[in-house]
Amino acid sequence: MKLPIFTVDAFTAKAFHGNPAAVCLLENKLDEDMHQKIAREMNLSETAFIRKLHPTDNFTQSSCFGLRWFTPATEVPLCGHATLASAAVLFYKIKNVNSTLTFVTLSGELTARRAQDGIILDLPLYPTHPQDFHEVDDLIKTAIGDTLVQDIRYSPDTRKLLVRLSDTYKRSFLENLKVNTQNLLQVENTGKVKGLILTLKGEPGGQSQAFDFYSRYFAPWVGVAEDPVTGSAHAVLSSYWSQQLGKKDMHGTAGFFFQFLKHLNLKLAFLLIYTIYLKM
């Protein structure tokens, strides 16, 4: 059996940029342990597995599929860029005829819609709650040392810790900040935290495009030291910054356009799709 695997550069308009994800189309049921073995072999932040929900389904005509995501280390409940990559493969490589696709996932049903210049992906919004600094003091100091922190929030739905840096810092500070992820697994091993978001309030654009917030995301707990652009973290960030700024439409550093309704609405671009085949 030959298993088609596609590699997609998501969140970009340039080749070899953005965030790559692998996408596997499963014509038949795959042994459970093979999902993780393939993800480990692909060695990307995420590998997505698209499966048919009914025996009569096919990847060209059907509009609803099952979707799972694996890092090289474990299965995760949500991944934005691998969902976008999955929709891109179905729309543009497999030539799926539908304008909207629905994916049944561990995070519920997610939809991806064709747009004139890309794909619109709907993700859930996850609220955050104030987090006692003393409970995560060691984790934060291990990651960023004595960097000034303005706010700390926790998302119980995603087990992500959001750390807002002081508004006195500029974008360049966050971009150049050296983050120590090597020791985070030893400092936080309770299972409460599975991802660390560092974020900063945006600046006026001047002659360039203004951003409402900047962010970086780290998830060594699931085998990803730093994820360059992540949709699942923005499902938390968007909820937080929408509340903080009192805005429904925002721009993030990755160039996403966020429109807030009941869900996070991302208008995204992709560019490059590579195809390989795994012999089973």
Secondary structure, 3 states (H helix, E strand, C coil): CEEEEEEEEECCCCCCCCEEEEEEEECCCCCHHHHHHHHHHHCCCCEEEEEECCCCCCCCCCCEEEEEEECCCCEECCCHHHHHHHHHHHHHHCCCCCCEEEEEECCEEEEEEEECCEEEEEEECCCCEECCHHHHHHHHHHHHCCCCEEEEEEECCCCEEEEEECCCCCHHHHHHCCCCCCCHHHHCCCCCCCEEEEEEECCCCCCCCCCCEEEEEEEHHHCEEEECCCHHHHHHHHHHHHHHHCCCEEEECCCCEEEECCEEEEEECEEEEEEEEEEC
